[in-house]
Amino acid sequence: MRLGYRAKVSSKGQVVIPQKLRQEMGLEAGDELEFQLLKDGTFVAQKAEPSTFQEAVAHIQAEMERQGVTEADLLETLEQVKHEMYEERYGRGRKRKQAVS
């Protein structure tokens, strides 16, 4: 019985899904698959639904893009917050002790 598609398993356990099958399944780079092993030794693969966390991240990314916020903006803000937290914890005007060689 021929199933229609054939692929090899690499030494690392990787399998290339044929392009036509990827198109039929609507798979894109980065998509995840779920596998289920059946009693007769065959398995079924289907496109995995995104987790709640993945959906939240996608929503945040889309909102950032909509508002024009860049990764550089986020990193700059993070540095400011880290500085403010340091100042709050260790006090304003106090400097770190510098090692004397």
N, C-alpha and C positions, 0 to 999 in steps of 0.2 A: 504494500500500500504506500503510495507516494503522497506526502503531505503538501508538496508544492514549493517549499523553500528548504535550502540546505546551507549549513554553515559549519565551520570547524571551530573547535574549542582550542584556544591557545594554551601554551604552557602555564600562563598566569590565570587561566580560567575565563578568559575574555572571549566573547562571541560577537562577531559583526552581524548586525541584523540587516538583511538585504534591503536596499533602498526602497524597492517597491512596497515591501511589507511595512517599512517605517512610514511611508506615505499613507498607506491604507489605514494604519493605526493612529495617524496624526502625531507621530513621535518627532520631537525636536531635540537638539543638543541640550543636555542638562535634565531632560525628563527622567523620571524614575519609573521602574517597572516593579510589579509585585508578582511573585511566582508562587504557584501552588502545585505540590507534587501529588499526583493521583495514585490510587492503589495499584493501578496496572503499570506503574513506572513512568508514565508520561507526565509532562507538566504543562501547566497553563500559565501564560504570562499576560498581564494586562497593564495598561498605563496606570500608575499609582495616582491617586488623588492627592493634591497638596495637603500637607498638615496644617493645622491651625496656625502654627508658628510661621510656616512658609507663606501662608495667605497674608498674615500680618506684615511680614517683611515686604512682600510685594506691594501691599497697600501703602506702606510708609515710603517705599521707593517711588511709587507713582505720585504720591503727594509732594515729595521733595522735588521731583522733576517738574510738576505742575507749578510749584512756587519758585522754581529756578535756583534751588539750593544745591550747591555742589559738594563734592567730597571734601574739597579744600575748605569750604565754609564750615563743615562739620568738624574737621580736624582742628581748625582755629578755635572754634567754640569749645571743643574738648580741652584744649590747652588752657584756655581762660578759666574754665571751671576747675581744672586741676589746680591751677595757681590759687584761685579763690579758696578752694578747700584746704590747701596747704596753709595759706595765711590764716584761715579760720582756726585750724587745728593748732598751729604752732605760734601764732601771734604775729601781728604786723611789726615790721622793722627788725625782726630777729633774723639773723643770717645763719646759714648752716656752718657748722664748724669745719674749717678747712684743715686737711691733714698737713702737718708740718714735716718736711723731709729732712 
